[in-house]
């Protein structure tokens, strides 16, 4: 059943996340967009160009008629025979030629004078917008009109020539010109699109597909180091994105390994916890008998031994809470902080042979509102780290010594606890991952769980824990624990 579900899931993923073909992908869209944009540009160019072509075509006809008209006008007072007039009109493509000179008009050649014309155009005074409008009218609706076209035979001349002609030859010439423009535009569009297609594929699409393929391959098996995208070379945006992707994949693999380690650790702790609790319970029963032994030395250390075993039993009962990403809720009460600090000192067993001095500057009258067991764990974890750092450290100045100083101060409703040592200090890598489990260890072989657990316990009290910069060598931590807020009615009742 699970195999069928996995197959269906894989099919859904392959259907939704498969790499598209180049024509259906970004490169294909870019190809069609390039063709469309180039054609749009050609259309914008086509409007004024076809208007210019029309005006030049009419000007050429007018110039031809003007040349013929000047020759005919020079033959005065002779009049051209009818067949010569027809040949002249056929050659110039007109129906009539009129020459205006010195305020008089002369009909030089005509086949059959029409009663009226459909449109008249003065080529000496023609606006661009009007030319474009008339050109598109001729292309779309023209072909059957009779046109009257006139203008000077030369620039600055007062002699004007006028012709009457059919619009059909003009429209035919304009259609041919439009077909040529369309063909050239299509060729330019296709060539530009293909060149753009090849260039963009080389510069952008191939790197993007490479990134997408890397994501797809990495998602299939994120734990395989071989599936991490190799670091790309380049300074463009895609190269930078590739480097970010490679770094993200590498960090994700580290996170997955850490999560697997946590899961394995939780399973191992679950198995060990059962047997360890039974062993400690047996040790607790045997330790209870030490209280009845009539020996001053036994009676002096028996209560401490019992408290230590009780604390260990409590730890085993709550050891799975960290694997569940949460500690037990603090059971807060007010107690003397010096008692917890004394227990920490006794448990560290710092004698003369250790060579480490423990200085307790906590006042005997300072009370703190907290869970005593959880606060003990916080202070003990930090002090134990300090002891481990000092155990292998040899100071440059022998007079400086190796010592741990524990102090506290109450300011208003907040108690600040400072743990200071004269060790080698915190390495840079440990500072960057100070409170991260399995990453913030400052020594070889450490797990980095001590500070992570301490931070979680302090935050559960609504407090803060931080590494304090100090001018001299060593490491200093500051823990701040605020009192619980008191309701006004409760305070009045106690008052």
N, C-alpha and C positions, 0 to 999 in steps of 0.2 A: 504494500500500500504506500509506504514511504517512498519507494523507488518511483512509483507512478506520479506522486506529488512532486518529487524533485524533477522528473522529466517535464511535467506541465510547467513548473516554474522556470526551468531552463528554456522551454519553448517560448514562454511569454517574454523572457528577458531578451532572447535572440530576436524576437519579432519587434520589440519596441526599441532595442538598442543596437541593432545591426547597422553597420556602416552603409550609407546610401551610395549609389553609383555616382560617378562624377557628373553625369548629365542631370541627375535628380538632386544632387547636392548643391553646395554653395557655388561651385565653379559653373554648373549648368545655369543656375539663376543669374550669375554674373554675366554669362555669355548672352542670354536673352535680354538682360537689362542693357548691356552695351549696345546691342543691335537696336533696341528701341530708342535709346538716347541719341545715338548717331542719326537715326532716321528722323527723330524730332528736330535735331539740329539742321538736318538737310531741308526739312520742310520750312523751317524758319528762314533758311537761305533761299529756298526755291521761290518764295513770294516776290521779293524784290528782283530776283534774277529773271523770272519770266516776264515781269513788267518791263524790265530794261530791254529784253529781247523783243517784246512787242513794239516798243517805241522805236528801237533801231530798225526793225523790219519796215515800219511805216515810214521812217525817215529815209531809208534806202529807196522805197518806191517814190517818195516825194522828190528826192534828188534826181532819180532817173527821169521822172516826168519834167523836172525843171530843166534838165539838160536838153531834152527834146523840145521843150517849150522855147528855150532861148534860140535854138536853131530855126524853129518855125517862125518865131517872131522876127528873125533877121531876114526872112524872105519876103517881107512886106514890099509892095502891096500885093504880091502874088498869093494865091490861096491854094493850099495843098489839094491834090485830087482826093477823091473819096477813098480809093483803095490804099493810098499812102496813109491817110488818117487812121484807117482800120488797122494797118500794120503797126503804126506807132502805138495805138491804144493796146493792141495785143502784146506788143513787146514790153510796154510799161505796166501791163496788168491793170489798166484803168478803163473806165467808161467815158470819162471826159477829162480834158485838161484845160484849165483856165489860168491866164496870166494877168495879174493886176499890176499896172505900172502907171505912174504919174496920175493916179486917181481914176484911171479908166481900166475897165476889164475887157479882155479879149478871149473869146472862145476859140482855142487853137485847134482842138480835135474833139469830135464827139461822134458816137455811134447812134445813140438814141437818148436824148435828154430826158431824164426821169422827172416826174412831177414833183417829188419830194424825196428827201433822204431820211434815214432812220436815226442817224447820229452824226455829229460833227465834232472834230478834234483839232485844236490849234496846237501844233507841236512846238511853237515858240513859247507857250505859257502852259506848262503841264506840271502839276505837283506830283510828288512821289506817291502819296496816298491815293490820289485820283488815278494815277497810272496803274497801281496795284489793283484797285477796285475794277477798273475797266478791263484789265487783263483777265481776272478771274471771271468776270461776266462773259467775256468772249469764250473762255474755255468751257464754261458750264452751259450758258444759254445761247451763245452766238452761233454764227454760221449762215444765217439767212438775212442778215441786215445789209442795207446799202449805206456805205460810209462816205462822209465828206471830210477830207483831210487837207489842211492848208498850213502854210508856213513860209518864211522868207527863203529865197534861193541860196542865200549865204548870210553868215553872221554880220549884222550891221547894215544889211541891204534893205532898201525900201521896196524892192520888187518881190511880190508874193506870188507863189504858185499854188494852185488849188486843183485837187483831183477828186474824182468820184469813182468809187471802187466797191466791189463785192467783199464781204467779210469772210467768205468761205476759204480763200487761199490763206488768209491770215490765221484763221483758226487751225487749218491743217498744219501750217508751219509751227504753230505754238504746241499742238499735240505732239508732233515729232520731237520738239525740243523737250517737252515734259517727259516723254518716254526715255530720252537719253539721260536726262537728269535722274530719273528714277533708277535706271540701270546703274549709273555711276554711283548713286547713293547706296544702293544695295551692295555693290562691290566694296565700297569704302566701309560700310557697316560690317560686312562679313569679315573683311581683312582686319579691321580694327578690333572686332570682337575676338577673332581667333588669336591675334597677337596678345590682346589683354588676357584672354583665357589661359594661354601658355605662360605668360609672365606671372599672373596671379596664382596659378597653380604651383609654379615653382617657388614663389616668394612666400605665399600665405597658406594656400589650401593644403599643400603637402605637410608643412609643419603642424597645421591644425589637426589634420587627419592623424598625424603621428601622435599628438597629444591625446586625441580621443581614443585611438587604439591602445595607447598606454593605460588610460583609465579603464578601458574595457578589460584588458588582460590582467591588470592589477586587481580589479574587482572580482575576477574569477577565483583568485587565490591570493589574498592580501598578505599571507604569511611567507610567501616565497620571495627571498631577497632578489632573485634573478628577474622578477617582474617589476622592479623599481625602475623608473625612467632614468636612463643615463643623463648626466648633467649636460645641458646644451650649451653651445658656444655661440656668442653673438650679443649684440647690444640692443636689438629691437624688442618690441613688446612681446612677441611670441617667444623669443628666447628667454626673456625674463619670466614669463608665465611658465615655461618649461622648467626653469630652475626652481620656481616656487612649488610646482607640482612634484618635482623630484624630492624636494625637502619635505613636503607634506606627506608623501608616501613613506619616506624613511621614518619620519616621526610617528606615523600611524602604525608602522610595523613594530616600533619600539613600544608603543602603547599597548598593542595587542599582545606582545610578549609579556609585558608587565601584568596585564589582565590575566593572562594564562598562568603566570607565576602566582598571582593572588588566588586564583581559583584552586590551583594545586595546593597552595599553602593552606587554604581554608579546609580542603578535604583532608590534608594530613593532620591539621590541628584537631579536626573533628574526631579523627580516629584516636589520636594520642590523648585527647582530653578525657575520654571515658576512663581509660586505664589510670591516667595521672590523678584523677579525682579520687579513685578508689585507694591509690597508694597514699595520697595525702590524708585521706580520712583515717586510714590505719595509723599513720604517723601521728595524727591528732589524738587518737585514742591512747596511744602509748605515751604521748607527751603529757596528757592529763594526769598520769600517774606520778610524773616528776614533782608535781605540786605537793604530794604527800611525803616525799623523801625529806628526812630531817637532816639536811646538809645546807649550811649557809651559802656555799658557792652555788649549789643547784638551785636554791630558792632565789638567788640573785639573777640568774639568767633564764630560769624557767618561764617567767611571765613574758620576757621578750621573745623566747622561742615559740611560745604559744601564740603570741600576736603575729609572728611571722608566718606560722603555719596557717593560722586563720585567714591571714591576708592572701596566702597562696591558694587556699581553698576558694576564697572569693574570686580570685583571678580566674581559676579554672572554670568557675560557674559562669563567668561573663566573658570568657576568652573569645567566644564566637561573635561577640558584638562588633568587633572591628571588621570582621569579614562581612558583616551585614551593613557596613558603612555608617554605623551609628553606635555611640556609646550609650550606656544606661543613663537615664536622667539623674542629675546630681541630687543627692539627699542632703540638702544644705542645712547647716546649723552653725551657731556661733561657737567658736572654740579658740584656744590660745595657739597662735601660730608657732610659738617656741616648742610646743610639744611635738608637732610634726617635724620640725627641723631637727630636734634631738633624735627622733626615730631614724631620720635619714642619715644622720651622722653615725649612729650605732650600726646601721645596716651596711654602711660603706667600709667599716673595719679599717680605718686609717690609723695605723699605729706608727711608731717611730721607724720600723723597718720599711714602711712604704715610702718614706721621705716626702710625704705630701702633708702640708699643714691645712687643717680645716678651721676656719675662723667663723664663729657664729655670733653675728652682731644683731640678731633679732631681739628686740626688747621683750621682756617677759610679760608685758601688759598689752601687747598688740593682739587684738582679736580679729578674726577673719570670718566672714559669713560664706561658707563653702562646704563642699563634700570633703571630709577629711581624708578619706581613702583616695579620691581622685586627685586632690591637691598633693598628697604624698607622692603619687605616681609622677606628677608633673615635676616636682622639685627633685625627686630621686632620679628621674631620667636625665635631667640636665646635669645634675651633679655627677652621675655615673659617667656621662660623656666627658666631663671635665677630668675625672680621675683617669679614664682611659687615655686621654690626650696627654696628661701630665706624666703618666707612667713611663712613657718612652721618650720624654722630652728632657733635654739637658740645656738649661739656660746659659746664655753667653756670660751673664754676670752671676757669679756664685752667690753674691749677697742678695740677689733678687729673690731667689728661692722659688719653690713650687708650692703654691697654696690656692685654696678655694675660699672665697669670702661670701658669706650668706648674710644679707641684710634686708630689712623691711622698714616701711614707713607708711603710716596711715595719713591720708589727706582727705578730710571730709568723709565721704562714704566709700572711698576707694583705698585698697591696700596694695602698695607697690612692693613687689619682691624682686630683689636683684641678686643674681648668681654671677659672681665674677671670678675668673681664674687667671693665672699668669702663664698659661700654656703657649703653644705655638700660634694660636689664632685659627680662624676658620679659613680653609682654602677657598679659592675663588669659585671652583666648581660647586662646592658644598653651599656657598652663599647663594648661587643662582637657583639651586633646588633645595632650599633650606628646610622647608616643611613638606617636601614631596616624599612619599613612602618609596623605599627602595632606590631613591636617587639622591637623597640629601646626606648620605653618610660622609663623614669627614675622615674616616680611616679605612684602611683596606680590610675587607671582611665584614664591615658593618652593614646593617640592613637599612638604616635610615628611618626605622619605624619609631624610635624614641621621640624625636621631635614632632613627627607627624601625630603621634598619639597625644603628646602634650598639648599641641595646638588645638586638637579636637576637644580635649577636656576643658581647656581654658575658654574656648569659644562657647561651650555648653554653659559655662557660668556667666556668659555675657562679657567676658574680659578680653584682654589682648596679650599677645606674647610677641616679642620682637628682639632682634639682635641689635645691640647698642654699639655704636662706634665709640672707641676709646682711644686716647692718645698713646697709651703704652701698649706693650705686647699682651696677648691673651684674648679671651672671649668673654663678653658680658651679655647676659640675657636679662630682660626686664619683663616681669609678669605682673599684670594689673588685674585685680579681682574686685569688682564693685559689689557692694551690699545689695541685697534684694530690696526692691522698693516696698515701702510700707504703706498700706492703705490708711487714710486719715482716720477712719473709724477705729481701726485696730490700735493706732497710736493713742487715740483719745482714751480707749478702754484701758490700755496699760498705764497711761499717765494718771 
